[in-house]
Amino acid sequence: MHRGRTRRETMFLRNCWYVAGFSPELGQGPLARRICDQPVVMFRDTAGRAAALEDRCWHRGVPLSAGGQCEAGIIRCPYHGLEFDRSGQCTKVPGQPRPAAGVRIRSYPLEERDAILWIWPGEHDQADPSLIPSHPYHGDPLWVWNSGMLEVKAHAQLIVDNLLDLSHLQYVHRNTIGGDPELESRAELSTERLGNTVRVRRWLRDVDPPPLHRLAAGYRGRIDRWQEFEWRPGVLQFHSGSTETGIGGLEGNREKGVHIRHFHGVTPETEDSTLYFYSSARNFRIDDAELTTKMGASTRATFMEDQIVLEAQQARLREDPARALFTLRNDQALIQARRITEELLSAERKAQPLAPAPAGPRIQAEARAFPSLRQAETHSN
């Protein structure tokens, strides 16, 4: 634990594994990100291992990512040439025989699994790699995948809400993955909380295939469709699939079906912006490069449709932060996710003293966003 420090209270978890990027993004040069309002620079050492440091030189505060060089296992400051290793230790000060004792910048636990870069922005001694969820589809030769990232000008919790309530599909995504509004409203829905995980199952029977599924499988008739996902803080994994209707796909006969494994990393950038990482993997027509390109473009177009709505929502909520939100039947999963987040935030605050948050409408807006849903749970069915 970093003793003797306090920090301003924020509305996102720090003791959590967040996605910092995908492995192909991190090459020979530095990669800069802001995560939980902390500037981070990532680079690879001589063994190819990924490392993450505070993106601020100890000497004059210049970002190491702003033209810094990575070689021989170090990152070099572009201003005066100070060099830092993967632990944050300064190993060289030009013009001095050796660095002064204690010249070090903060390092962050960083793990590379399944072609994903996972970072822990909280207390170093609480970073447990066993908590990182597995996503083997990125490394399985029987699957092909593509990925991307959007910077969304909205609080991370709003993106989680969006992912956990798919009743918006037929309205926001009618040109991509949405279906018939009347049929979609009758989806069979179940929600389950297991510890700090929320599982949701959404089944649709005997419906027309949406454009993306028709593109993927060439369906000519109606389908049975499933959307099954698991959320834990920082990440949501989503199994989307379909079969021809009537063959028992929803009950488990899925061998002949379409399977798409989606991955969503929801990483707070600041209190009102989020790094939204996504990937989609499929196990059919994996050698069809044209289909991969089309599906990649369709996936990004889908998430950009979400981005427009979420940024408009964030702007409106900021105008009147005290006004309550209300819930519907389909909101049960996001209510559970908010409860988990509140519980973990409360535990973090009790474990480490925090400096008082400065007054301001943005802080007040997000501070009231969580209780407003709890308050409204009994207002609708």
N, C-alpha and C positions, 0 to 999 in steps of 0.2 A: 504494500500500500504506500502511496505517496504521502507521507506524514507531513503535518504542518501546513497543508494547503487547503484552501477552500475554493469552491467554484460556484458560479452563479447557477441557480436551479434552471434546468431546461426541461422541455416536454418530450424528451425521448430517452430511451434506455442507453446506457453506455456499456454496462456489463452484458454484452451480447455479441455473438458472431454476426457480422454484417458482410455483405458482398462488397468488395472493393474493386472488382473488375473480373474479366475473364482472362485466362492465361495468354491467349494470343495477343492481347493488348500490350503486355509487358515484354518489350524486346530488350535491346541493348541500352537504350536511353532511359531517363527518368520518366515516371508517370505520376502526375499530380492529381490529387482528389481532395475535396473537403468533406470530411466525415464527422458527423455529430459536432459540427461547427469547429472542427480542428483541421488545420492544414496538414496534409500527409503527402509524402513523396515515397514512391516505391521504386525499387531497382533490383537488379539481379547481381549476385556476387560471381566470383570466378567459377564456382561450381554450378551456376545456374539457379541457385536458390533465391527465392523472392524475399525481399526485406522491406520493411516500412519504417520510416523515420518521420519525426516532426519536420515539416517543410519550412525550416527557418534556421539559418546559420547562427551558431552561438556567438559569432563575432559582431556583426552589424545587422543581423536580422533579415538578410536577403533570402528569398526563397531558393532553396537548393535546386528546385526544378526549373528555375528560370535560366536555362542554358548550362546547368551543371553537367559535368562529365562523369560517366560511370566506367571505371576500368580497374583492373587488378583488385576487385573486391571492395572498392570504395566508391563514394560519391564525392565529387569535388565542387566546392562552392565556386560559382562563376565570378564572384567579386574579388576575393583576395586569395583564393586557392586553398583554403583549409579543406582537409580531407577527413571523412568520417566513414567508419566501417559499419557493418550491418547492425551492430549493437548500439550505435550512436556515439561510440567513443571517437574522439578526434585523434587521428593517427599522425597528422602532419600539419605544422604551421610553417609556411614558407618564411625563411629568414630566421627561424629559431631552431636550435639543435633538437628540441623535443617540445611537444605540447605541454602547456601548463597542466598541473594536476587538476583533475576534476572537470576538464573541458569535455563535456558530453551533452548531447541532445537526446530528447526522448525517443525511444524505440517503441514499436507496437508489435504485439504478437501477430504474426501473419502465417497462415497455413494455405497451402495450395493443394486442393483436392478436386478431382473430377473436372479439371480445367477451369476451376473457379478459385479466385483469390479471396480468402476469408480473413477479415481483420477484426481485432478485438480492441475497441477504443477505450475501454474502461480500465479497471484495476488489473495490472499485469499479473498479479499472483492468483487471480480468479479465472484466468483464461484456461478452460478445459477443452482441448481439441476433440474429446470424445462427444461433445455436444454438437459438433458440426454434422448436419444431415448429409446422408449419402445421396448422390445423384449419378448413378453409374451410366446413364444413357449417353453422356458425353464421351465416354471412353470405350463403349461397346461397338465393335465393328459391324454389328447387325443393325445399328441405328445411325442416322445422319442428322446433324443438327446445325442450326444457325442461331446467332445471338445478336443482341444490340443493347443500347442504353439510351434512355431519355432523361433529360433534366426537367423535372416537373416543378413548376412554381406553386407547390401546394405542400401542406404538412404531410408527413409520412402516414399518419393515421387515416387521412382521407383516402389514400391509395389502398391501404389495407381494407377499409370499408368497401371500396369499389370492387376489390377482388373477391371478397367474401359474400357479396350480394349480387348474384348473376341475373336477378330479375330486370336489370337494366339492359340486358343484351339486345332484346328485340326493339329497343328504342334508340340507344346510342349506336349500336352496331348493325343496323338493319341492312347495310350494304356489304357486310363481311361475314360475321358469324351469327348474327341474330336470326330468329325464326318468327313464326306467326305469333303475335301478341296474345291472342286468346288461348292458343295451345300452350305457350310458354308459361302463362299464368297458372296453369294446372299442373305444373311440374311436381313430381313426387320429391319432397324435400325432407332431409333429416340432418340434424346437427348434434354433434357429440363433443364434449370437452374431456380430454384425457391429460391430467396434469396441466402443463403449460402449452398444450397443443389443442387445436380445434380441428375437427374433421367434419366435412360436409359432403353429403351425397345428394345429387340432383339428377333425377331420371326423367326422361321425356319419351313417351311411347307413341309410336305410329304418327310421326310428324314428317313434314317435308324436309329434306336435307338443306341446310344453309349453304350459301355459295362456297365457302371454304371446303366443306365436306364433299360437296358435289365435284369440286375441282380435284380434290385429293383422291377420291375413290370412283368417280364416274357414276354415282348412283343415278338410276332412272326412276325408281319408285320411292316409297316412303321408308323411313328408318326408325329404329329405336336408338336413343342417344343417351350417353351418360357423361356427367361432369362430376368428378370425384376429386376432392382436394384436401390437403392438409396444410394448415398454417401453424407456424411457431414464430416467435418474435424475429423479425428480420427477413423471413423467407416464406414463400408459399409454393408448394409443389402440386401440380394439377394434372390429372389424367383425364383427357378428353377423348371420347371414342364413340363409335357407332357401328351398328350392323343393320342389315336388311331387317325390316320389321317382322316379328313373328317367329324368329329362330331361337329366342331365349338369350339374347345378348345381355340383357339387364340382369338375368339370373346367373350368368357366368359362362355362357357359351359364346366366347369372344374370339376364338381362334381365327375366324374368317373376317373379323372386323377391322375397322380403321382405328389405329392407336396413335395418339399424339401426347407426348410427355412435355408439359410446359414447366418452366422454372421461372420464378419471379423473385428477385432480390430487391427488397424495399429498404434502402439505406438513407437515413436522414442526412442531408447535406447541411442545412441550417434549419431554424425553426419553421420556416415557410418555404422550403425547397427540398426536393428529394431526388436522389439518384435512383432511377428505376431500371434495374437490369433484368433482361428477359432472355430466355432461350426456348426454342421449340425443337423437339426431336421426334423423328418418326421411324418406323421399322418397315415401311413399304416403299417400293420404287426408290430405293436408296441410291441407285446409280443415275437417277434422272435429274441431271443438273438443272434443267429448265424448270422442273417442278420445285426444286429447292429454292431457286430464285423467286418464283412466283409466290410460294408460301412464305418466304422471308419478307417479301414486299407486303403481302397481305397481313401478316402478323404485325409489322410495324405500323401499317395503316390503321389497324384495329386499335393499337395502344395509343396512337396519336388522336383517335377519336375520344378515348378516355381522357387524354391530356387536356383537350379543349374544355371538357365538362369540369374536370377537377380544378383547373386554374380559375375558371369562372366561379366555382363554388367557394374556393379559398378567398377570392376577392369579396364575395358577398358576405361571407361569415366574418371577415375582418371589419366590415362596416358596422355590424351590430353584434358584438361578441356575447352579450348577455342573453340574447334571444334563444330560447330552447329549441332543440331539434326533437322530432318525434319518430317513433318506430312503427314498423309494420311486421307482418308475419315473416317476411323474408330476411329480417334484420337480426335474427337470433344469433347467427354465427359472428357477426361483427360486434354484437353486444358482448359475447363471450371473449372475443379477442381484446376488446377494450378493458374488460375486467382483469384479464391476465396482465395486460400492460400496466394498469393502475397498481396492481398488487406488486409487480416487480419494481416499478418506480418507487413505491412506498418503501420497499425493502432497501433499495439503494440509498434513499435519503436518510433512513435510520442508521445505516452502516457508516455513512460518511457525512460530516457536517458540511453544509452548503452555505455560501454567502447569500444574503438576501437578494432576490431578483429585483432588478430595477423596475419602477413603475412604467407602464406604457401600454397602449392598446393592443399591441401584438401579443405580449406576454399574457395579458388578461384574456385575450381571445382564446388562446390555446389552453389556459388554465381552466376555463369554463367549458371547453368543448367536451371533456370527459364526463363531468357530472351531469351535463345537460341530457345525455342519453340515459343515464341511470334514472334521472328524474322523470323521464318521459316513458319509461317502459310500460307503465300501466295505462297509458292513454289510448292504446289501440290494440287490436287483436291480430 
